[in-house]
Amino acid sequence: MIPYLKRFFRNFDYALFFVYLALCLFGLVMIYSASMGWAVLNYGWEPDYFFDKQKINLALAIPVFFLMAFFPYKHYKRRFMMQLMLFVMFTLLILVHFIGTGGASGSQSWIHLGFGNIQPSEIAKIVIVLYFAGIFTKKYENGTLNKLNESVGPPLIVLFFVFVLIMMETDVGNTMIISFVAISVIAASGIKFKSFSKLVGLIGIVITMGLLAIYFMKDTLITPRRLGRLEAFINPFDYELDYGFQIVNGYIAIGSGGLKGLGLGNSNQKFGYLPEPHTDFIMAIIAEELGLIGVLIVLCGLFFIVLKGIMIALSTKDPQARMIAAGISSIIGFQTFVNLGGMLGIIPLTGVTLPFISFGGTSIIILSAAIGILMNVSMFVKHEKTKE
């Protein structure tokens, strides 16, 4: 055990860990600042209510990070592990439609457990990365990676049902992220461009079939809330008292901050003007209180993690390690884009959180698990290089 611990800390990626930890702690501070008015004015709770809950979430997330950093990533391609991950994921994705509760975004995406809530779509992100990496690693090893007629069915069937189940929650944001993450993992597998193009086309067909299935099974595609958000996306100022209210007040918060911001804790928009300022619009509060400088600091931290994942993927010869690193970095990258894109009006609002910064138990725990897995891959790559 002692030699293993020595090897663990010798290959430990301290830069990745400290950036991850810094983002989590910075997010904790901003959750307190952004949520104190919302907790008091909207719920009559103590101003530190969301702050205290996030402290508990973080206290669970950091041990999860170390647990996943210790666990060898190669085990994820074992048949039993893949079956177990799929069983847990689909059980939760099905249960949420029967016992699920709604959230701030209007989606029925949470399962209440008494001590907290679980969001199955967050779990699905990392399961898709690990499952696709395991499946395509086996195809790589047996030489069938570019033979799409051999064993390509199972991952596409899994993706189809994940897509349908999450879209039925009306969780468009996480459906988008999972679709792009699956494509990113396949792109990192070493597949030839011609085969990759065909596979992306098949995924497009799967997504289309999923949309058609939802349309005929349940009227969730065109809900009044989603239609309103789409109209507000086109011109939020025409709907500034309705579906465009959050976007417009987000713009006001961003514009008020300027370069240096109004100062930590000095936001005006968080006091009843900007809905749910501690979740998907927390970056607007960061911009208002800490200005462009604060925004750039957060973006640099997130960019570092994404770039780190890409560098790890490019530096290893192991296909599973490459796909896992690419998949995890794509989760962080696409989720950041969807969150900021919705806040800035580049894409319609979807209620996706900002990684490591926004309030959310499942989000911070699953992202910590993902960074722990990335850490394990990074340590393997370092150990691999020392043997050369």
VOBAPA-284749 format. One record per residue (C-alpha): x, y, z; chain; residue number from 1. Coordinates in pm, whole numbers, plus 50000, padded with zeros to 5 digits. Each point is the difference from the previous one (the first is absolute). Layout:
// VOBAPA-284749
REC     c1     c2     c3  chain  resi
REC      X      Y      Z      A   NUM
...
// end
This chain:
// VOBAPA-284749
REC     c1     c2     c3  chain  resi
REC  50000  50000  50000      A     1
REC  50280  50242  50091      A     2
REC  50183  49956  49665      A     3
REC  49670  50057  49818      A     4
REC  49938  50323  50196      A     5
REC  50351  50120  49921      A     6
REC  49946  49931  49630      A     7
REC  49657  50165  50022      A     8
REC  50131  50328  50141      A     9
REC  50312  49993  49781      A    10
REC  49783  49998  49687      A    11
REC  49724  50216  50149      A    12
REC  49906  50292  49771      A    13
REC  50013  50282  50254      A    14
REC  49923  50273  49748      A    15
REC  49675  49828  49898      A    16
REC  49901  49943  50362      A    17
REC  50069  50356  50116      A    18
REC  49810  50157  49709      A    19
REC  49706  49766  50066      A    20
REC  50007  50080  50374      A    21
REC  50038  50375  49938      A    22
REC  49696  50003  49770      A    23
REC  49794  49807  50258      A    24
REC  50095  50237  50284      A    25
REC  49949  50306  49783      A    26
REC  49658  49863  49906      A    27
REC  49918  49950  50369      A    28
REC  50076  50366  50073      A    29
REC  49794  50119  49702      A    30
REC  49707  49774  50094      A    31
REC  49987  50170  50340      A    32
REC  50017  50345  49844      A    33
REC  49748  49926  49723      A    34
REC  49746  49802  50204      A    35
REC  49968  50184  50331      A    36
REC  49736  50244  49873      A    37
REC  49816  49730  49807      A    38
REC  49985  49772  50306      A    39
REC  49856  50273  50223      A    40
REC  49764  50176  49755      A    41
REC  49857  49696  49822      A    42
REC  50001  49730  50267      A    43
REC  50040  50178  50333      A    44
REC  50307  49790  50074      A    45
REC  50328  50100  50160      A    46
REC  50232  50189  49761      A    47
REC  50261  49723  50018      A    48
REC  49752  49718  49920      A    49
REC  50133  49919  49651      A    50
REC  50357  50064  50115      A    51
REC  49965  49742  50278      A    52
REC  49847  49744  49762      A    53
REC  50281  50050  49751      A    54
REC  50257  49954  50277      A    55
REC  49846  49657  50065      A    56
REC  50001  49926  49626      A    57
REC  50368  50095  49981      A    58
REC  50081  49794  50309      A    59
REC  49861  49699  49812      A    60
REC  50150  50095  49664      A    61
REC  50366  50022  50102      A    62
REC  50016  49644  50146      A    63
REC  49825  49881  49682      A    64
REC  50277  50169  49800      A    65
REC  50272  49811  50191      A    66
REC  49809  49672  49981      A    67
REC  49973  50025  49622      A    68
REC  50363  50115  49975      A    69
REC  50106  49680  50181      A    70
REC  49779  49767  49795      A    71
REC  50183  49874  49686      A    72
REC  49816  50123  49691      A    73
REC  50069  49676  49809      A    74
REC  49735  49823  50209      A    75
REC  49726  50205  49831      A    76
REC  50027  49794  49680      A    77
REC  49928  49675  50181      A    78
REC  49669  49845  49896      A    79
REC  49864  49995  50357      A    80
REC  50089  50365  50060      A    81
REC  49836  50115  49677      A    82
REC  49686  49800  50077      A    83
REC  49990  50138  50355      A    84
REC  50039  50360  49880      A    85
REC  49726  49958  49739      A    86
REC  49768  49835  50256      A    87
REC  50041  50285  50251      A    88
REC  49965  50268  49730      A    89
REC  49686  49858  49840      A    90
REC  49840  49918  50336      A    91
REC  50034  50363  50107      A    92
REC  49897  50140  49659      A    93
REC  49681  49789  50009      A    94
REC  49922  50063  50368      A    95
REC  50016  50377  49956      A    96
REC  49689  49983  49777      A    97
REC  49802  49835  50281      A    98
REC  50133  50154  50321      A    99
REC  50189  50300  49863      A   100
REC  49953  50360  50106      A   101
REC  50037  50326  49809      A   102
REC  50263  50266  50044      A   103
REC  50064  50362  49920      A   104
REC  50028  49928  49627      A   105
REC  49658  49833  49986      A   106
REC  50138  49654  49920      A   107
REC  49894  49689  50191      A   108
REC  50361  49901  50042      A   109
REC  50058  49932  50371      A   110
REC  49941  49703  50230      A   111
REC  49947  50107  50361      A   112
REC  50172  49774  50253      A   113
REC  49911  50181  50321      A   114
REC  50355  50118  50071      A   115
REC  50039  50150  49653      A   116
REC  49919  49975  49631      A   117
REC  50161  49795  49721      A   118
REC  49993  50114  49639      A   119
REC  50032  49684  49783      A   120
REC  50094  50194  49684      A   121
REC  50319  50117  50173      A   122
REC  50092  49639  50075      A   123
REC  49922  49908  49638      A   124
REC  50273  50236  49872      A   125
REC  50286  49816  50166      A   126
REC  49847  49655  49939      A   127
REC  49977  50074  49625      A   128
REC  50368  50102  49997      A   129
REC  50115  49686  50183      A   130
REC  49768  49764  49810      A   131
REC  50085  50137  49655      A   132
REC  50372  50001  50087      A   133
REC  49976  49635  50111      A   134
REC  49803  49887  49695      A   135
REC  50219  50177  49745      A   136
REC  50320  49891  50176      A   137
REC  49893  49639  49950      A   138
REC  49923  50075  49634      A   139
REC  50345  50160  49969      A   140
REC  50172  49700  50157      A   141
REC  49824  49739  49785      A   142
REC  50045  50199  49679      A   143
REC  49632  50075  49933      A   144
REC  50007  50371  50079      A   145
REC  49939  50101  49637      A   146
REC  49754  49716  49928      A   147
REC  49676  50171  50086      A   148
REC  49790  49693  49927      A   149
REC  50168  49818  50291      A   150
REC  49887  50074  50359      A   151
REC  49907  50365  49932      A   152
REC  49637  49927  50091      A   153
REC  50026  49984  50384      A   154
REC  50152  50349  50056      A   155
REC  49752  50160  49758      A   156
REC  49707  49824  50168      A   157
REC  50125  50118  50340      A   158
REC  50036  50357  49872      A   159
REC  49651  49987  49846      A   160
REC  49830  49901  50326      A   161
REC  50208  50246  50206      A   162
REC  49903  50276  49754      A   163
REC  49629  49911  50018      A   164
REC  49988  49965  50379      A   165
REC  50177  50331  50067      A   166
REC  49803  50189  49735      A   167
REC  49678  49870  50161      A   168
REC  50113  50183  50313      A   169
REC  50009  50307  49772      A   170
REC  50370  50034  50089      A   171
REC  50119  50128  49663      A   172
REC  50333  50135  50125      A   173
REC  50138  49674  50136      A   174
REC  49867  49812  49695      A   175
REC  50204  50232  49777      A   176
REC  50310  49956  50216      A   177
REC  49977  49619  50008      A   178
REC  49957  49982  49621      A   179
REC  50310  50212  49936      A   180
REC  50199  49817  50270      A   181
REC  49923  49664  49834      A   182
REC  50124  50137  49667      A   183
REC  50317  50134  50169      A   184
REC  50082  49661  50152      A   185
REC  49958  49831  49661      A   186
REC  50217  50265  49833      A   187
REC  50279  49923  50250      A   188
REC  49982  49624  49938      A   189
REC  50234  50006  49701      A   190
REC  49720  49926  49755      A   191
REC  50057  50096  49635      A   192
REC  49830  50319  49882      A   193
REC  49779  49817  49750      A   194
REC  49877  49757  50264      A   195
REC  49962  50284  50251      A   196
REC  49785  50198  49757      A   197
REC  49774  49699  49945      A   198
REC  49974  49943  50375      A   199
REC  49912  50366  50066      A   200
REC  49734  49964  49730      A   201
REC  49863  49696  50182      A   202
REC  49996  50196  50326      A   203
REC  49809  50274  49819      A   204
REC  49745  49740  49889      A   205
REC  49979  49866  50358      A   206
REC  49936  50353  50133      A   207
REC  49732  50060  49733      A   208
REC  49833  49670  50088      A   209
REC  50015  50100  50365      A   210
REC  49827  50329  49931      A   211
REC  49730  49826  49798      A   212
REC  49952  49742  50276      A   213
REC  49953  50275  50259      A   214
REC  49759  50185  49772      A   215
REC  49775  49697  49973      A   216
REC  50043  49881  50360      A   217
REC  49966  50322  50194      A   218
REC  49934  50364  49919      A   219
REC  50323  50136  50147      A   220
REC  50180  50142  49699      A   221
REC  49794  50317  49963      A   222
REC  49897  50108  50348      A   223
REC  49889  50360  50068      A   224
REC  50312  50055  50212      A   225
REC  50235  49874  49729      A   226
REC  49821  50198  49728      A   227
REC  50018  50310  50219      A   228
REC  50373  49952  50056      A   229
REC  50051  49962  49626      A   230
REC  49812  50324  49931      A   231
REC  50197  50175  50276      A   232
REC  50322  49870  49846      A   233
REC  49913  50167  49669      A   234
REC  49924  50335  50167      A   235
REC  50011  49999  50382      A   236
REC  49905  50368  50034      A   237
REC  49658  49932  49844      A   238
REC  49937  49759  50289      A   239
REC  50191  50175  50277      A   240
REC  49714  49958  50250      A   241
REC  49944  49634  49917      A   242
REC  50231  49738  49844      A   243
REC  50268  50257  49921      A   244
REC  50008  50132  50358      A   245
REC  50299  49789  50107      A   246
REC  50206  50074  49689      A   247
REC  49935  50376  50013      A   248
REC  50089  50023  50369      A   249
REC  50307  49790  49930      A   250
REC  50105  50258  49740      A   251
REC  49946  50278  50256      A   252
REC  50216  49816  50255      A   253
REC  50279  49945  49746      A   254
REC  49987  50362  49880      A   255
REC  50005  50136  50356      A   256
REC  50322  49821  50089      A   257
REC  50230  50155  49745      A   258
REC  50367  49911  50029      A   259
REC  50044  49968  50378      A   260
REC  49642  49949  50119      A   261
REC  49800  50156  50283      A   262
REC  50182  49798  50264      A   263
REC  49940  49657  50153      A   264
REC  49652  49989  50153      A   265
REC  49889  50328  49841      A   266
REC  49778  49866  49720      A   267
REC  49663  50169  49960      A   268
REC  49848  49751  49756      A   269
REC  50011  49710  50245      A   270
REC  49743  50172  50224      A   271
REC  49684  49890  49822      A   272
REC  50086  50110  49646      A   273
REC  50197  49703  49866      A   274
REC  49821  49665  50061      A   275
REC  50207  49714  50143      A   276
REC  50324  50204  50001      A   277
REC  50196  49719  50169      A   278
REC  49936  49736  49730      A   279
REC  50021  50043  49622      A   280
REC  50040  50382  50014      A   281
REC  50275  50012  50261      A   282
REC  50247  50132  49743      A   283
REC  49785  50312  49962      A   284
REC  50043  50065  50374      A   285
REC  50375  49938  49969      A   286
REC  50011  50255  49716      A   287
REC  49802  50253  50207      A   288
REC  50202  49963  50320      A   289
REC  50349  49918  49870      A   290
REC  49979  50139  49648      A   291
REC  50167  49873  49687      A   292
REC  50307  49908  50205      A   293
REC  49800  49756  50214      A   294
REC  49836  49847  49692      A   295
REC  50337  49949  49832      A   296
REC  50142  49832  50310      A   297
REC  49716  49744  49997      A   298
REC  50028  49946  49625      A   299
REC  50377  49950  50027      A   300
REC  49948  49733  50266      A   301
REC  49741  49817  49792      A   302
REC  50210  50035  49684      A   303
REC  50300  49856  50186      A   304
REC  49805  49685  50094      A   305
REC  49868  49958  49644      A   306
REC  50346  50055  49853      A   307
REC  50152  49765  50257      A   308
REC  49760  49725  49897      A   309
REC  50082  50052  49632      A   310
REC  50375  49993  50072      A   311
REC  49963  49677  50198      A   312
REC  49801  49848  49714      A   313
REC  50267  50099  49747      A   314
REC  50290  49874  50210      A   315
REC  49887  49641  50060      A   316
REC  50017  49695  49777      A   317
REC  49723  49823  50189      A   318
REC  49669  50041  49810      A   319
REC  49782  49971  50311      A   320
REC  50201  50267  50182      A   321
REC  49983  50224  49692      A   322
REC  49622  49967  49968      A   323
REC  49931  50051  50372      A   324
REC  50219  50312  50013      A   325
REC  49836  50142  49686      A   326
REC  49653  49917  50130      A   327
REC  50049  50162  50340      A   328
REC  50155  50314  49852      A   329
REC  49707  50020  49756      A   330
REC  49751  49978  50288      A   331
REC  50162  50304  50165      A   332
REC  50038  50186  49670      A   333
REC  49651  49940  49859      A   334
REC  49829  50059  50334      A   335
REC  50182  50331  50039      A   336
REC  49900  50101  49647      A   337
REC  49633  49908  50051      A   338
REC  49987  50187  50333      A   339
REC  50172  50317  49877      A   340
REC  49829  49983  49661      A   341
REC  49660  50002  50167      A   342
REC  50096  50286  50232      A   343
REC  50131  50211  49710      A   344
REC  49710  49915  49767      A   345
REC  50220  49814  49751      A   346
REC  49783  49689  50041      A   347
REC  49661  49951  50171      A   348
REC  50000  49964  50379      A   349
REC  50011  49639  50116      A   350
REC  50068  50022  50375      A   351
REC  50344  49836  49987      A   352
REC  50233  50088  50288      A   353
REC  50349  50150  49973      A   354
REC  50251  49722  50086      A   355
REC  50141  50016  50357      A   356
REC  49853  50349  50057      A   357
REC  49619  49969  50004      A   358
REC  49802  49861  50293      A   359
REC  49911  49632  49963      A   360
REC  50077  49678  50184      A   361
REC  49988  49744  49721      A   362
REC  50187  50234  49766      A   363
REC  50297  50065  50230      A   364
REC  50024  49635  50111      A   365
REC  49986  49857  49646      A   366
REC  50241  50263  49866      A   367
REC  50237  49921  50289      A   368
REC  49976  49630  49912      A   369
REC  50077  50089  49638      A   370
REC  50307  50204  50099      A   371
REC  50108  49713  50226      A   372
REC  49982  49761  49704      A   373
REC  50192  50251  49789      A   374
REC  50260  50017  50279      A   375
REC  50034  49621  49992      A   376
REC  50051  50009  49623      A   377
REC  50254  50283  50038      A   378
REC  50197  49799  50257      A   379
REC  49997  49697  49770      A   380
REC  50136  50214  49715      A   381
REC  50280  50133  50225      A   382
REC  50085  49648  50117      A   383
REC  49993  49882  49638      A   384
REC  50254  50266  49903      A   385
REC  50239  49910  50286      A   386
REC  50021  49644  49867      A   387
REC  50101  50113  49650      A   388
// end
